[in-house]
Amino acid sequence: MISTTDVIDEGRAVRIRWRDGTEARFHAFWLYDNSPAPAIRDPGNGQRLITIDQVPLALRVTQAEAADNGVTVVFAGDAEPVHFDGAWLHRHIYDHAKPLTQTTLPEHTEPWDGELSHQLGVHRFDEITTDAQAKRAWLTDIRRWGVTRLSGMPVRPGAVAEVARLFGYVRETNYGPVFQVRAEVSPTNLAYTNAGLQAHTDNPYRDPVPTLQLLACLENSVDGGMSVVVDGFKAALVLADEAPDDFRLLRDHAARYEYAGQAGVRLTARRPMIEVGPDGMLGQIRFNSRSVAALTDIPYARMEAYYGAYRHFSEIIDRPQMQVAFRLAPGELFIVDNRRVLHARSTFGGAGNRLLEGCYADVDGLYSTLSALEAETGEQAA
């Protein structure tokens, strides 16, 4: 609920005060660009009908009044007032200082370490496919933690893709729309062996990387083969706290990644191991020692320090207190946000078989589905 409004700076902006004590200013041109008026935004699909050059920077507001849980604004030269929803404006406040030196996390995400073992619940396949609230809780956990587990899945080939289609679409790569992770005689990737794998993000040699990875267990009767996950955002924050210079080295210099393990396939990418936006927000972690190519984008004078930072980051990722480990049983699946959460496995052997089936998907579909579920109830999950 809005308490007061003021036209300020000779009409160049509007100041709004909410009853919860929040106060914020909005430029006139920003309000015009985000106007819900039918002449500005299509009422059916919500897309903007004007181009940026049609937004006059010298625009003025002549009147702003609190009305109907929002603000009614009159722009100079326009006869029709425009109503802005107060809750929408509150969610889109930009009138606050954000120090560029502070590393922050994306909205709705929380960093975690090994203690997440006590909070990371296992969702049920039969519930998320029949109950919208259960489905929303499942997708909310992925957004919050970057990882979830699922049980009670059909134990059959292709079921992992069925899970991806609950929120989006399978992203096909050179590994196929669905791939199997088992020990092979002549593996095209070290994932297809019984060797232990350090926690890593998948496919750093792609640009963009697949943003979600799903792995479902079809069989697991071996000794070992524990699944492990690590929050790369948390590891980056620990690195920034322990050695700010190391953090800056991995942030400010691009690493190179490559894959050429199959005939006719040669994938390369050039990105920092820790990607941070201009406002200090963590964007993505790319960490995969198996796929790092020769590093050539670090100056000679800083290469030794860069390798020290790389080793420091690796050591943090390997710390037991950073890891959550679990054993997958047939019919169980886990999802990781591949921009953030690293996954690993321990060595396995002995009698029996370990067969996982995986696929990739992209997070935009998941976020779209989650937003639609939230809109249905008129509220947002924690």
Disulfide bonds with the S-S distance in Angstrom:
none
